[in-house]
Amino acid sequence: MINNKAILILADGTIIHGNAFGKTGTATGEICFNTGMTGYQEVFTDPSYYGQVVIMNTVHVGNYGVNPDDVESNGVKVKAVIGRNLEEKYSRFLSNNSLQQYLEDQNIVAIDGVDTRALVAHVRTKGAMNCILSSEETDIEKLKKQLEEVPSMDGLELASVVSTKESYTIGEEKDELRIAVLDFGVKKNILTCLAERGAYVKVFNAKTSFAELQQFNPNGYFISNGPGDPAPMDYAISTVKQILAANVPLFGICLGHQLLALANDVPTFKMHHGHRGLNHPVKNIQTGKSEITTQNHGFGVDPEAVKNNANIEITHVNLNDNSIEGIRIKNKKAFSVQYHPEATPGPHDSRYLFDDFIELVRG
């Protein structure tokens, strides 16, 4: 596909030409970037990326192929992929497919041959914005008009779009601990981390009522990660408030962290360009230790509102920008983190948080 051209246009008027990769077509979404050097398949299948066009900052993507086990959901969730060298040839014996064929099969448009480091620097300066990528249309004015119709991520509710339609279970029913998961785009390996610790996990649709969750008779609740803006999710905020009122153990990750804050009258905000990668340093204030974390979020919790809320204790902070990375609700069995302790891909520094949750559930 080297000779087939593709065009990337950003909302600020930036136009980038490159080579077509993946499926021939047109895609739109909010541009963002991931700084990780590996784990591209896990990134592409993470539901938290739904609605976004992701720049892979590392030089080579696709060089170890595709493995059916290296997924975080039932398919690719990014809208499109931007790379410097998207590789069709691969060398890992565990892989059964090339990145080119995988993206074609998943109907994902991609562009290759882009100076991704320069593009990442541009997004870091200008901020996240919408973009359009096409390998089928060459008329720039037509593409610009189509781009103007793309909705902003600010105010966009996407969690219910990626949530499971039917509830399902992970683990053994005989296990003594029962965890109810509200699925706003949960990653597969989060569920694995819970089940590995002896929990029988049932995953529910995002809009499941608290009354229906209670019928499972859970010992604890998990509020998952997911895409989009948390502020419009009144249905989820209400459910989290009811869980808190029942004083049942609760653990939230990423979007779940933001929903826990909103349920305690702490607003969220859209970040300039977000945090996405697997090398973000976070300090655990309670232990004084630092963790290298995996992150994927474009919204954050208002730091001043958190500090001024008497019901909340800050537990973790980002060492790059001092943003809030973890909170605990005082006099409640509830805590959350903004980053991803399951870390697929990434280091496992923070998996102790699943142990902390299980210990809290055991009482």
C-alpha positions, 0 to 999 in steps of 0.5 A: 500500500506504499504508493496509495496516498492518505491525507490527514487534516486537523481542525486548526487547518494543519494538512499532512500527507502520508501513505495509506495503511489499513482499510481504504476509507475516511475516519474522523475523531479527536486526535490524541497520542500515546507515548508507549513503545509497545502494546499497540494492539492493547491500545487499539482495543481499549474502549476508552479510545472510542471516538479518537484517532490515535498517534502512535509516537514510537517509530515502529508499530506492527513489527511484532504482528497481531496476537488474538490474546493481546486484546482488551475488548471484542475489537478495535475501538480507535477510529483511526491510526497514525504512525511513522512506520506501520509495519506489514512484516512481523517477526513474533512466532506467537502472532497470526496476522499482520497489522495491515490485515488486522486493521483491514479486517477491523475496518480501521483507516490508518496513515503511515509515513508521518513525522509523528514526533513533530505531530505529537509536539504540535498537539502538545502545543495546540491541544487535542482537536478533531481531525479527519483522515482519508485514503479515498478522498483527495478533495481537501475542501470536501474533507474540511467540510466533513470535519466541521460536522464532527462533534466535540469530545467536550460534552460527548457521552460515549460510555453507554455506546461501548458498554456491554448490552448483556450482563456476563460473568468472569470467575467461579460462582463458588468464589466467596467474593462477588464484585459487580462491575458497571461497564463504561468500557471496561478492559478485559485485563481489569476483570482478569485482575479481579478474578485472579484474586478470587472474585466472582465478577458480574459485568453490567450495562452502564445504565443498570439501576442500583436496584438491579445491581443489588440483586447480584448481592455483591460484596463490592462494586467496581466502576470502570474506565471508559470514553467520553466526557463524564459530566453528562453521565447523570445516570452513572453519577446517580448510581455511584451516589447510591452505592456510596449511601449503602457504604459498600466497598467501591473501587473506580478506575479512570472514568470511574475515578471521575464519576466518584469525584462528580458524585461528591460534587467535584467537577471534572474538566477537559484537559489540554491534551490528556495523558496517554502512555505507559511511563507516567510517574505517580506518587502515592502520598500515603506511602511516599513511593512512586509508581510508573503508570499506564494512563489513558484519559482526556478529562481530569478531576478539578484539583482545587475542588478536590482540595477544598472538599472535606469529604475527600482525601487525595491519595495519588498525584501525577509527578509531571503536572501535579494533577490528581491521580487518586482519591479516597472518600472519608468515612466510606469504603470507596477509593479510585485512581485516574490511571490504569493499575492493570497496566496492559500494556505497561509496568505492574507497579500499581497492581497492589490496588486490586489487592487493596480493593479485595482486602477492603471487600473482605472487611 
